[in-house]
Amino acid sequence: MLSGFLLLGSGCERKPTATTEESESVPAPAQSVDTSAADAYSAEYWQAGQAQIIDAQAAAQALERAVAQLLMAPTEDHLESAKLAWLDAHREFSASMPFIEVAFAPAELQQQGKDLLLALNSWPVQAGYLDTVPGYSTSGIVNDTAIELTLTNLRKQHRLTAHEEASTGFHALEIMLWGPTSERAAEQFSESSGGEEPKAQASNRRRELTRLITQGISEDLSQLANRWPVTANDLSQPYLARDPVARVQRIRAAHIDLLRNQVLPRIPESSESDVESGLAANSKQALLAMLRNVQVAWLPGEGSGLADLLLDRHQVAALAETFGLLEQRLLKMEDPIELAAPAELQRSRQQVEKLVGLISGDTKVPAREEEMTPVSVTIPVEE
């Protein structure tokens, strides 16, 4: 079974592509793949993806309830509860990424995959595009009464003229909950009844903007969950229509793409960062969650994983060791990860690149010296 540990990131501005066709990313396997085992595993993997998407959907719905409670009664306790719900929902979404990459791998679905990731996880976010920031008391959508606050309009405004102009998704909501300088007070969500047009007041627009962004997250994940089941024949059909060996190769290609285009960009090459928001001190946990679901797919706690199907035993051992070392290193790092020492960041990047080499099968691992069978040499005796 696909069992193991799950935790989970934020989507920095990167190439948020769905997986390219596996033939472009992964070489032909060096060993033959057991068709029946590949069939069982690939079907199980799709079901595991469905379970994870359902968890993400439930977490988004819980986030929506927590935000509603905050807006109904803006107290510090309710603000803290909304933040905790955001952290949980974002981790669950991040844990879904290895499955989302597989689902949107077919060429005809790749643009949909890109659009989904941009809608839910676009980052970095320009705080002044959304709300008041120090030195600019009338900045952001909160103060721009020319923009009617509807979810449809927010989707139109999303990344309208620049990639950091996010108005939907987790990191836009993060700005609303934590504030542009991570000093948000609950009273800033208090309803205002003064003036001739209460709806136009910044505090009321802040409330509505926060509610709509949360609604958008919940809707996007619910729509994804509705498309996932095998009976829906939307995402599942292109996957299940392939032969079993091609399916596991697709998963392999998706994980390689995830490591290259999602994980590596989250580990900066230096500790100097231009991050405008602190990512709620969550960038490390997001990264760990994503990596852990990849690890579980290859090296499950019980049963067979992708490593058993696609790698030799020496590669399997090296893969387990590399996953373990990378996790240990990340756990010891600062959070957000941008604050970690440059040497630790560089070493982490090297370990991710090693994972790519092992998962692709490109990295060959020689047998350990202690495993080598000694060859006896018989010296002829002179007569």
C-alpha positions as CSV (number, residue, x, y, z in Angstrom):
1,M,0.0,0.0,0.0
2,L,1.0,3.6,-0.4
3,S,1.4,4.2,3.3
4,G,3.9,6.3,5.1
5,F,4.3,9.8,6.6
6,L,2.6,12.9,5.2
7,L,3.2,16.5,6.3
8,L,3.7,19.5,3.6
9,G,4.6,24.5,0.3
10,S,4.4,27.5,-1.1
11,G,4.6,28.0,-4.8
12,C,7.3,30.5,-5.7
13,E,7.3,32.1,-9.1
14,R,8.7,29.4,-11.2
15,K,7.6,27.5,-14.2
16,P,4.6,25.8,-12.7
17,T,4.2,23.2,-15.4
18,A,2.3,20.0,-15.4
19,T,4.6,17.1,-16.2
20,T,5.9,16.8,-19.7
21,E,5.5,13.5,-21.5
22,E,7.6,10.9,-19.8
23,S,9.5,10.0,-23.0
24,E,11.0,13.5,-22.9
25,S,12.1,13.3,-19.3
26,V,12.9,9.7,-18.4
27,P,15.2,7.3,-20.2
28,A,13.9,3.8,-21.0
29,P,14.2,1.6,-17.8
30,A,17.3,-0.5,-17.6
31,Q,15.3,-3.4,-16.3
32,S,12.0,-4.9,-17.4
33,V,9.0,-4.0,-15.4
34,D,6.5,-6.5,-14.1
35,T,3.3,-5.7,-15.9
36,S,0.9,-7.1,-13.3
37,A,2.8,-5.3,-10.5
38,A,2.8,-2.1,-12.4
39,D,-1.0,-2.4,-13.0
40,A,-1.7,-2.9,-9.3
41,Y,0.6,-0.1,-8.2
42,S,-0.6,2.5,-10.8
43,A,-4.2,1.9,-9.9
44,E,-3.4,2.2,-6.2
45,Y,-1.5,5.4,-6.8
46,W,-4.5,7.0,-8.5
47,Q,-6.6,6.0,-5.5
48,A,-4.1,7.4,-3.1
49,G,-4.2,10.7,-5.1
50,Q,-7.9,10.8,-4.7
51,A,-7.6,10.4,-0.9
52,Q,-5.1,13.2,-0.7
53,I,-7.2,15.5,-2.8
54,I,-10.2,14.8,-0.6
55,D,-8.1,15.7,2.4
56,A,-7.0,19.0,0.8
57,Q,-10.6,19.7,-0.1
58,A,-11.7,19.1,3.6
59,A,-8.9,21.3,4.9
60,A,-9.9,24.1,2.5
61,Q,-13.5,23.8,3.7
62,A,-12.3,24.0,7.3
63,L,-10.3,27.1,6.4
64,E,-13.4,28.7,4.9
65,R,-15.3,28.0,8.2
66,A,-12.5,29.5,10.3
67,V,-12.4,32.7,8.1
68,A,-16.1,33.0,8.4
69,Q,-15.9,32.7,12.2
70,L,-13.2,35.4,12.1
71,L,-15.3,37.8,10.1
72,M,-18.3,37.1,12.3
73,A,-16.4,37.8,15.5
74,P,-13.0,39.4,14.8
75,T,-11.0,38.4,17.9
76,E,-7.4,37.5,18.3
77,D,-8.3,33.9,19.0
78,H,-10.4,33.6,15.9
79,L,-7.6,35.2,13.8
80,E,-5.1,32.7,15.2
81,S,-7.5,29.8,14.4
82,A,-7.8,31.1,10.8
83,K,-4.0,31.2,10.5
84,L,-3.7,27.6,11.8
85,A,-6.4,26.5,9.4
86,W,-4.5,28.2,6.5
87,L,-1.3,26.3,7.5
88,D,-3.1,23.0,7.6
89,A,-4.9,23.6,4.3
90,H,-1.7,24.7,2.6
91,R,0.2,21.6,3.8
92,E,-2.6,19.4,2.5
93,F,-2.6,21.1,-0.8
94,S,1.2,20.8,-1.0
95,A,1.0,17.1,-0.3
96,S,-1.3,16.8,-3.3
97,M,1.3,18.2,-5.7
98,P,2.9,14.8,-6.7
99,F,-0.5,13.5,-7.7
100,I,-1.6,16.7,-9.5
101,E,1.6,16.6,-11.6
102,V,0.6,13.1,-12.7
103,A,-3.1,13.9,-13.4
104,F,-2.3,16.9,-15.6
105,A,0.6,15.3,-17.5
106,P,-1.2,14.6,-20.8
107,A,-0.6,17.4,-23.4
108,E,-4.3,18.2,-23.6
109,L,-4.5,18.8,-19.8
110,Q,-1.2,20.6,-19.2
111,Q,-2.6,24.1,-19.6
112,Q,-5.4,23.3,-17.1
113,G,-2.7,22.1,-14.7
114,K,-0.7,25.3,-15.1
115,D,-3.9,27.4,-14.6
116,L,-4.8,25.5,-11.5
117,L,-1.4,25.9,-9.8
118,L,-1.3,29.6,-10.6
119,A,-4.8,30.1,-9.2
120,L,-4.1,28.3,-6.0
121,N,-0.4,28.8,-5.3
122,S,1.0,31.8,-7.1
123,W,4.0,33.4,-5.2
124,P,5.6,35.7,-4.4
125,V,2.7,38.1,-3.8
126,Q,2.9,41.9,-3.9
127,A,1.2,42.9,-0.7
128,G,0.4,46.4,-2.0
129,Y,-1.6,44.9,-4.8
130,L,-4.1,43.7,-2.2
131,D,-4.0,45.9,0.9
132,T,-2.6,49.0,2.6
133,V,1.2,48.8,3.1
134,P,3.5,51.1,5.2
135,G,3.9,54.4,3.4
136,Y,0.9,53.8,1.0
137,S,-2.3,54.2,3.0
138,T,-4.6,53.9,0.0
139,S,-2.9,51.0,-1.9
140,G,-4.4,47.7,-3.0
141,I,-7.7,46.3,-4.1
142,V,-8.9,47.0,-0.6
143,N,-8.9,50.7,-1.4
144,D,-9.6,50.6,-5.1
145,T,-13.4,51.0,-5.2
146,A,-13.3,50.9,-9.0
147,I,-12.9,47.1,-8.6
148,E,-16.2,45.5,-7.7
149,L,-15.5,42.7,-5.2
150,T,-16.7,39.5,-6.8
151,L,-14.8,36.2,-7.2
152,T,-15.1,36.5,-11.0
153,N,-13.4,39.9,-10.9
154,L,-10.7,38.7,-8.6
155,R,-9.9,35.9,-11.0
156,K,-9.6,38.5,-13.8
157,Q,-7.3,40.7,-11.7
158,H,-5.1,37.7,-10.8
159,R,-1.6,38.3,-12.3
160,L,-3.2,40.9,-14.6
161,T,0.0,42.8,-15.4
162,A,2.7,41.1,-13.4
163,H,3.2,37.6,-11.9
164,E,3.4,39.0,-8.3
165,E,0.0,40.7,-8.6
166,A,-1.8,37.7,-7.1
167,S,-5.4,38.2,-6.1
168,T,-6.4,34.5,-5.6
169,G,-4.9,31.5,-3.9
170,F,-3.1,30.6,-0.7
171,H,-0.5,33.3,-0.7
172,A,-3.0,36.1,-1.4
173,L,-5.0,34.9,1.6
174,E,-1.8,34.7,3.6
175,I,-1.3,38.4,3.1
176,M,-4.8,39.1,4.2
177,L,-4.5,37.0,7.4
178,W,-0.9,37.8,8.5
179,G,-0.9,41.3,7.1
180,P,1.7,42.9,4.7
181,T,4.2,43.1,7.6
182,S,3.0,40.1,9.6
183,E,1.4,42.3,12.2
184,R,-2.2,41.9,11.3
185,A,-4.6,42.7,14.2
186,A,-8.0,41.1,14.4
187,E,-9.7,44.5,14.8
188,Q,-8.7,45.2,11.2
189,F,-11.4,42.8,10.2
190,S,-14.1,44.6,12.2
191,E,-17.2,45.7,10.2
192,S,-17.7,49.4,9.7
193,S,-21.2,50.9,9.4
194,G,-20.2,54.5,9.1
195,G,-20.3,56.7,6.0
196,E,-22.8,56.9,3.1
197,E,-21.4,53.8,1.4
198,P,-20.3,51.3,4.1
199,K,-19.3,48.7,1.4
200,A,-16.8,51.1,0.0
201,Q,-14.9,51.4,3.3
202,A,-11.5,49.8,3.5
203,S,-12.3,47.6,6.5
204,N,-15.4,46.2,4.9
205,R,-13.6,45.6,1.6
206,R,-10.8,43.9,3.5
207,R,-13.4,41.6,5.0
208,E,-15.0,40.8,1.6
209,L,-11.7,40.4,-0.1
210,T,-10.6,37.9,2.5
211,R,-13.8,36.0,2.3
212,L,-13.7,35.8,-1.5
213,I,-10.1,34.6,-1.7
214,T,-11.0,31.8,0.8
215,Q,-14.1,30.9,-1.2
216,G,-12.0,30.7,-4.4
217,I,-9.5,28.3,-2.8
218,S,-12.3,26.0,-1.6
219,E,-14.1,26.1,-4.9
220,D,-10.9,25.2,-6.9
221,L,-10.1,22.2,-4.7
222,S,-13.7,21.0,-4.7
223,Q,-13.7,21.1,-8.5
224,L,-10.5,19.2,-8.6
225,A,-11.9,16.6,-6.2
226,N,-15.0,16.2,-8.3
227,R,-12.9,15.5,-11.4
228,W,-10.6,12.9,-9.8
229,P,-12.7,9.7,-9.3
230,V,-12.4,7.0,-11.9
231,T,-16.1,7.3,-12.6
232,A,-15.7,10.9,-13.6
233,N,-13.6,9.9,-16.6
234,D,-12.1,13.4,-16.8
235,L,-8.7,13.2,-15.3
236,S,-8.6,9.5,-14.8
237,Q,-9.3,8.3,-18.3
238,P,-6.1,9.6,-20.0
239,Y,-4.1,8.0,-17.2
240,L,-5.9,4.6,-17.1
241,A,-6.0,4.4,-20.8
242,R,-2.3,3.9,-20.9
243,D,-0.7,0.5,-20.4
244,P,0.5,-0.2,-16.8
245,V,4.2,0.2,-17.5
246,A,3.5,3.5,-19.2
247,R,1.5,4.6,-16.2
248,V,4.4,4.0,-13.8
249,Q,6.8,5.7,-16.2
250,R,4.4,8.7,-16.2
251,I,4.5,8.8,-12.4
252,R,8.3,8.6,-12.6
253,A,8.4,11.5,-15.1
254,A,6.0,13.6,-12.9
255,H,8.2,13.2,-9.8
256,I,11.3,14.2,-11.7
257,D,9.5,17.2,-13.0
258,L,8.3,18.1,-9.5
259,L,11.8,17.9,-8.1
260,R,13.2,20.0,-10.8
261,N,10.5,22.6,-11.3
262,Q,8.8,22.7,-7.9
263,V,11.2,21.6,-5.2
264,L,14.6,23.0,-6.4
265,P,13.2,26.5,-6.9
266,R,11.9,26.5,-3.3
267,I,15.5,26.0,-2.1
268,P,17.3,29.3,-2.8
269,E,20.9,29.3,-3.8
270,S,21.8,31.8,-1.1
271,S,20.2,33.0,2.2
272,E,19.7,36.5,0.6
273,S,16.0,36.6,-0.2
274,D,13.7,39.2,-1.8
275,V,10.6,37.5,-0.2
276,E,8.1,40.2,0.6
277,S,6.1,38.0,3.0
278,G,7.5,35.6,5.5
279,L,5.4,32.8,4.1
280,A,4.0,32.4,7.6
281,A,7.2,30.7,8.6
282,N,5.9,27.7,6.6
283,S,8.2,27.3,3.6
284,K,10.1,24.4,5.1
285,Q,7.1,22.5,6.2
286,A,5.6,22.9,2.8
287,L,8.7,21.6,1.1
288,L,8.9,18.6,3.5
289,A,5.3,17.7,2.9
290,M,5.8,17.6,-0.9
291,L,9.0,15.5,-0.6
292,R,7.5,13.1,1.8
293,N,4.7,12.1,-0.6
294,V,7.3,11.5,-3.3
295,Q,9.3,9.4,-0.9
296,V,6.2,7.4,0.1
297,A,5.5,6.6,-3.5
298,W,9.0,5.2,-4.0
299,L,9.7,3.8,-0.6
300,P,6.4,3.0,1.2
301,G,6.5,1.9,4.8
302,E,5.0,-1.4,3.7
303,G,4.4,-3.2,0.4
304,S,6.1,-2.4,-2.9
305,G,6.8,1.0,-4.3
306,L,8.1,2.5,-7.5
307,A,11.7,1.8,-6.4
308,D,11.0,-1.9,-6.4
309,L,9.5,-1.7,-9.9
310,L,12.1,0.6,-11.6
311,L,15.4,0.5,-9.7
312,D,18.0,-2.1,-8.8
313,R,18.7,-2.8,-5.1
314,H,21.8,-0.6,-5.0
315,Q,19.8,2.4,-6.3
316,V,17.0,1.6,-3.9
317,A,19.5,1.7,-0.9
318,A,21.0,5.0,-2.2
319,L,17.6,6.5,-2.7
320,A,16.5,5.7,0.9
321,E,19.7,7.1,2.2
322,T,19.4,10.4,0.2
323,F,15.8,10.9,1.2
324,G,16.8,10.4,4.9
325,L,19.7,12.8,4.7
326,L,17.8,15.5,2.9
327,E,14.9,15.3,5.5
328,Q,17.4,15.5,8.4
329,R,19.1,18.5,6.9
330,L,15.8,20.3,6.2
331,L,14.4,19.6,9.6
332,K,17.5,21.3,11.2
333,M,17.2,24.4,9.0
334,E,15.6,27.7,9.8
335,D,12.0,28.2,8.8
336,P,11.4,30.0,6.5
337,I,14.1,28.2,4.6
338,E,15.4,31.4,3.1
339,L,17.1,32.1,6.4
340,A,19.2,29.0,6.4
341,A,23.0,29.0,6.0
342,P,24.2,29.1,2.3
343,A,26.2,25.9,2.7
344,E,23.1,24.1,4.0
345,L,21.0,25.4,1.1
346,Q,23.6,24.3,-1.4
347,R,24.0,20.9,0.1
348,S,20.2,20.5,0.1
349,R,20.1,21.4,-3.6
350,Q,22.8,18.8,-4.3
351,Q,20.8,16.1,-2.5
352,V,17.6,17.0,-4.5
353,E,19.6,16.7,-7.7
354,K,20.9,13.3,-6.5
355,L,17.3,12.2,-6.0
356,V,16.6,13.2,-9.6
357,G,19.5,11.1,-10.9
358,L,18.4,8.1,-8.8
359,I,14.7,8.2,-9.6
360,S,15.4,8.7,-13.3
361,G,17.8,5.6,-13.2
362,D,20.6,7.7,-14.7
363,T,22.7,7.4,-11.6
364,K,24.3,4.0,-11.3
365,V,25.3,2.8,-7.9
366,P,28.1,0.3,-7.6
367,A,27.9,-2.6,-5.1
368,R,29.4,-1.9,-1.7
369,E,32.8,-3.4,-1.1
370,E,31.5,-5.6,1.7
371,E,29.0,-7.1,-0.7
372,M,31.6,-8.1,-3.3
373,T,32.2,-11.9,-3.3
374,P,35.9,-12.5,-2.9
375,V,37.5,-14.4,-5.7
376,S,39.8,-17.2,-4.6
377,V,43.1,-17.6,-6.5
378,T,44.7,-21.0,-6.7
379,I,48.4,-20.9,-7.1
380,P,49.7,-24.0,-8.9
381,V,52.3,-25.9,-6.9
382,E,55.5,-26.5,-8.7
383,E,56.4,-30.2,-9.2
